[in-house]
Structure formats: structure tokens, C-alpha cells
């Protein structure tokens, strides 16, 4: 058996949630499912964060206009030039370019931080230090919610710290506050990294819970579908059972017939002397006979766009459309002859065994809606006449 068919994703997710295996010990199919779900989630979150980042970058210029109005044009040019090209490009990328989206996202945040550091160079003390702390705040708020994996998160933190911290130190923007600023920045980066790791762990756990719930719901749905199918089919022959036949008749055949349309035909089919057949050849041969007859009936009904059903015991019905009594009788005769030609192997006999059927036919044509009970009664009366006239024949209802 194919091992892929045996894999239970819900059970694997449950084992991962229970901590029975570390992530490196998970099945590759669970890893693939988690990676796919994370990718979809990160793509959606990335688009939201890019839109939010664009709005914040533009709105933050209002602060710069208040505290550095003389240099606002230069600050705005650097801010927008360092952020918008990356965010707008990231928003246009499709799902398959998720890695590039994340790269552009990281570059836009680094550009945002550097632009804030650049603005602090034009602001007098102590506002320059407060603006520089905004760079740290941006990092602390952004890192925990960024849709980055561990190595991506560490790489972003290092690049952000080097780019922004280096710019501030090289331009002397925070020389007077370096002893305070650097420890605060390092503590913020460390705390944000730990918090981001925790948030991503919760995110992965939630995905495992979702996978487990989805797989169990899918399995339940499939199980319910199988139960429904079993409740609508005869277990021995695989034909529709009486319940399904009644539902099908009500939905597709209980309709009035207008001029030029085919009418509703119902065949009542009964195996001749089936009790004697069972007594003589055994119940195993009887079941084989019923299955063989059912297969012929299924093929005949399907060929004429109808439905074959087992009503119980050796009694079957067929629903189909027929233009007139002549056509209905011809189809019934085809079915009767096909059943008569069935040859069933019997282990206790050197020859094959066969059976015959009698068929009663009811046809409805007219403006009124056909009723199943009425058509069954008419077909049953015709079947009774066929039995009385010698069996192995088909007769139309009066």
C-alpha cells in the first residue's frame, strides 16, 4: 500500500502539539503543510504591513514638519525615497515571490529607520535624541509582527542595527546620548527578538491546531458522505435502494409532460421462481444471481438515462423516459432478454445457471404530475399478469 495514503496529517499535527517530537523530527509532509500555510499567512500579513508601513511613513512627515520645518523637503525626499519604492513594489508581487516580498519589506523598514535617523541630524537637542529613540521604537514594534522566519528575523535585526546605529554614530547625531542610546537599542533589539520568537511559536502552534481541526473536519465530512452513500444504496447489489429511488423519482420524474416530451416510464422487475432458485442452487448462487441481474439493470438504465433500484428481495424497479408505450416495451424487452442471457458459474455444477424475469411496465404521459404510488400499483398489476401468463415476459399496464 502507498505510504502517502496512510499518512494521517491530523495525527501528525496532534503529535507535534503534544510535543512528542521536536520540529526536526516531524514528517516531511507535515513540514510541507505547515510551510504552505505559513507562506499563505505571511503573504497576507506582508501585504497588510506594507500598506500600513506606507501610511505611517507618509503620516510621520507631519512630525518632521513640526520639529524640522527648515529641512522638511530634504527629510521628506529621503523618507519617501527610502520607503515607497520598496513598499509599493512588495504590494504588487504575487504569492510565488514571497521571499522577494519579505526582502523588500525588510529594506523598507531599514530605509524608514535610516530616514528617521537622518531627520534627527537636523533637530536640536534634546529632540534629536527623542527622534533617535523613535528609530528604536519602530524596530521594537515591527520585529514581533514581521512575517519572518528565525534566520530572516536575525538577519533583519543585524542589518537594521548596523544601518541605523551606524548612521547615527557616524553623523554624530546621538554622540551626547550614546551611553544611554546604545544600551536601550540593544535591550530593545534583544527583547523584540525574544518576543518575535514567542509570537512565531504561537503562530506555528495555531497553524497546527488549524491543520488538525481541518483534517478532522475533512475526515468527518468524508465519513458522513460514505454513510450517506451507504444509506442510499443497496449493500448487496450496489443499486439505489428504495429511499434513494423515491427521492430520485420526486426530483426528476414527478413532472408533468407537455406535448412532444418523453413521458415517465416505470418497470417493475421480478425474478421468476427465485425462491426455488435459492433452494436448489443455494443462497450463495442466489446472491450472485442478484448481483449479475443488478449489473445488467444498471447498464440498461444508464444507457437510457434512467435509474435502476432494488426495492427488496428479488424485486427491482427502473425509472426512465420513453416517448410512448412502444418504446417503453422495447426497452423492457431488451432488459428481459439481457437478463435471460446471464450465465452464473456454480462451483457444485459443471454447467452455468441462469434465471428469467417478468416485467410490468407503467407509462405516464399527460399534463398532471405522475405519482410514484400510482405508477408502482399499475406496474405491479402488469407484473402480476405477466406472471399469470407464464412468466419471462414484459407487459404494459392498462
N, C-alpha and C positions, 0 to 999 in steps of 0.2 A: 504493500500500500504506500502511496505517496506520503512522505512525512509532512509535506506542506499542508495536506488536507487534515492531518492530525493535530496541527498546531492550534492551541486554544489561546487566542490573544487575551481574552478576559482573565483566564487563569494566570497567564504570564504577568499581566498588569497587577493582579491581586498579589502574586508572589513578590513583585517589586515593591508594592505598597507595604507589605508586611516586613520588608527588609530582609527577606530570606536570601536574596542575592544582591551583591553590590552592582552598580550600573555596568561595570566592565564584565560582569557575568551574565547579563541579560542576553536573551536570544536576539540574533541579528534582526529578526522580523519585528520584534518589539522595538528595538532601536530605530528601525526604519519607520515604523508607525509614529513613534514619538517625534522623530526628526521631521516627518511630513507635517504633523500637526503643529509643531513649533514653528516651522517655516511659514505656514499659513498665518499663524498668530503674529509672528514677528513682522510679516509683511504688512498686515493690517495696522499693527501698533506703530510701525515705522512711518506709514503714511500720515497717521494722526499726529505723531510727534513732529514730523516735518512741517505740517500745516500750522501746528501750534508754535513751533520754533520760528517760522516765518513771521507770524503775527507778533510774537514777543520781540523779535529783532526790530521790527518796524516801530512798535509802540515804545520801546526803550529809548528811541531817539528823542522822545519828549523830555526825558530826564536830562539827556545831554544838552538839549536846547536851553534848559533852565540853568545848568551849572557851568556850561562852557559855550555860551552863545557866540563868542568871538571866533571859535574854531568849529562851529557846528557843521559847516559844509564839508570840511575835511573828515570829521568824525563820521558823518552820515555816509560819505563816499566809501570809507573803509568798512564800515559796518555792513552796508548793503552789498558791497562788492565781495566781502568775505563770507557772506551767509547766503544771499539769494541764489547765486548760480548753483550752489550745491543742493539747497532745499528744493528748488523748482525742478532741477534735473532728477532728483530722487523721486519726486512725486510722479514723474512721467514714466518711470521704469516699470516693466511688467514683473510678475511674480518670479519668473525664472531667473531674473537678475537681482535676486535678494542680496547676494554678497556685495554687489556694487552699490545697492541702495544703502546698506549698512556703512560702507566706506564713505559715501557722500554724506551720510548723517553725521559720522564722526568728524569729518573735515569741517562741516558746517558749524558744529559746536566748538571746535578748536578755533575756527575763524571768528566766531562770536566772542569767545573768551579773549582772543588777542585784540579784537576791536575795542572791547571794554578796557583792556589794559592800555591800549593806545589812547583812549579818551582820558584815562587817569593822568596821562602826562601833561595835559593841558589844564588840569584842575588844581587850584592851590590847596595846600594843607589846611585842615585835615580831611577835606573832601576827597582828595586823591586816594587816601588810604581806604576810605569807605567804599569808593568806587572799585578799588582793587579787591576788597573783600566781596564785592558783588561777583567778581570772577570766581571766587571760591564757592560762593553760594550757588552759582549757576552749575558748577560741577557737582556739588552735593545733591542738588535737586535732580539733575539729569541722569547721573550714573545709575541709580537704582531702578529707573524706569526704562532705560535703554534696552532694546531687544537684542542684546549681545550675548554671545556665549562666553565662557570663562576666559579663554585666551584673547578673544576680541575685547573684552572688558578690561583686562590687564593692559593690553596694548594701547587702548584708548586713554586709560588713566596716565600711563607713562608719557605718551605723546602730548596730552593736554598739559600735564605738569611741566614738561620740558619747554613746550612752546610758550605758554603763558608766563610761567615763572621766569623763564629765561628772558623774555621780552621785558618784564617788569624790572628785573635786576640790571639788565644791560642799559636800559634807558633811565635808570636811577629814579624810577617813579616811586619806589617804596623804600629807598635806602634808609630813611629815618625810622621806618617801621619794620625793617627786615626781621629783627629779632622776634617780633610778635607775629608778623605775617607768615613767615615760613613755617613755624610750628603749627599755626592754625591751618594752613593749607595742607600740611602733611597729615594732621589729625583728621581733617575733613575728608581727604582722599582715602585714608585708611577706613574710616567709619563708613563712608559711602560704598566702598568696595565690599566690606562685610555685609552691609545692608542689601546691596545688589545681589550678592551671592545667596542670601537668605530668601529674597523675593523670587529669584530664579528657581530656587529649590521648591518653593511653594508652587510656583508656576508649573514645574515639571510634575509635582505631585497631583495638582489639579488635572493635568492632562492625562495622567494615569487613571485617575478616578473617572474622567470622562470616557476614556477608551474602554475601561471596564464596564461602565454603565451602557455605553453604546453597543458593545459586543453582546452583552447580556440581553439588551432590548432586541437586538437583531436576532439572536438565537431564539428568544421567546416568540418573536414575530414569525420566524420560520417554523417553529414548533406549532404555533396556532394555525398557520397555513396548512401544515401537514394534517393536523387534526381535522380542520375544516374539509380538506380533500377526502380524508378517510370517512368523514360523516356524510359525504355526498356521493360516495362510490360504493359499489358492492364489493366486498373484500375478496370473494371467490373469483369473479369474472372480470373485475375492473371496470365494468359498465357503470353508468349512472344508476343510483338507487332510486327508490320511489320518491323520496323527498326532493332530490335534485330534478327528477323528471317533472314533478308537479311545478317546481319553481320555473323550470325552463319553458314549460307549456304556457304558464301565466305570462311570462315575459316576452316570448317570441311567437307563440302560436294562437293565443287568445285574442285575435284581432279580427275585425270584420273584413270581408273580402269584397272588393269592388270589381266592376266588370273588367275582364282582361287579366286579373291577377290570379295566381295559383291559390288553390284552397289548402286547408289543413287536412292532412291525412294521418290517421292513426291505425297502426297494425297491432292487433293483439296476437301474440305468437305463443303457442303452447306445444311442448314436445309430446309426441304421441307415445302412449304406453310407457311413460318414463318410470313409473313405479316398478313395472315388470322388468324394465331395462336394468334398474338398480338391483332388483332381487336376483336377476340372472347373472349379470356381469360384475356386480359388486359396486359399493359406493365410490371406490377409487375411480373406476371406469366412468361412473355417473358424473363425478366432478370433472373428469377430463372431457366428457361429452359437453357439459355445460360451458366449460371454458372455450372449447372449439366452436360451439354454436355462437357464443358471445363474440368471438373474434370475427366470424362471418358477418354477424349483425352489425358490428362496429364498422366494418369496411363498407357494407352496403349503405348504412345510414350516412356515413361520411361522404360517400360518393354522390349522394343525393342531397347533401347539405342538411341532414337531419340529425336526430339523436336516438340512440338505442339505450334502453334501460332494462334492468332486471327488477320486476315487481315482486318476486318471491318465488321460491321453489323452481319449477321449470317454466314459469310464466314470464314472458318478456313483452315489452312494447317498443314501438318505433314511432317517432314523430317525424314528419317531413312535409314538404309542399308538393302538391300534384295538381296538374291543370284540370283533370277530370277523372272519372271513375275508371276509364280505360287505362290511363297512365298509372294510377294507383295500383290497380290489379296487376299490371305488367311488372311493376317493381316488386310487389309482393311475391309474384311467381318466380322472379329471378332469385329472390331471397330463399324461397322454399326449396328450389332446385339446388341452390348452392349448399344449403344445409343437408339435403339428401345425399349429396356427393361427399360429405365429410367421411373420412376413414380414420378410425381411432385404434391405435395399437393396443393390444391387450396381452399382458405377459403370460396369461394362462391359456391363451389360444394361439393357434398357428395362423389364424386369419385376423383381419381387422373387423371392427364392429362399426355399425352406423346407426343413424336414427332418422326419423322423419318428423315433420311439424305440420300443424294445422294453423291457419292464419285467418283471423277475422278482420275485415277492413271497414273503417268508418271514414267518410269524407265529408267535410263541411265546406259548403260554398254558399255565400249569401251575405247580406248586409249586417246581420246580427252577429254578436260575439260568440264564438264557439265555447262550450263549457266542457271541461275535461270529464266530469262525471257522466254527462250525457253521451259523449263520444266513446267512453270506455264501455258503457252499457250497450251501445249499439254494436261496437266491435266484438264484445263478449257474446252477444246474441248470434252474430255471424259466425264466430268461432264455434259456438255450440252446434250450429247447423253443419259446419264443416266436419266436426267430429261425428255427428249423426249420419252423415252421407258417406262415411268410410275413411275419414282422416287423410292426411297427406295431401291437402288441397287448401286453396285460399278462396274465400267467398266475400263478396261485398255485402255490407249491411243494407237492409231495406231502406 
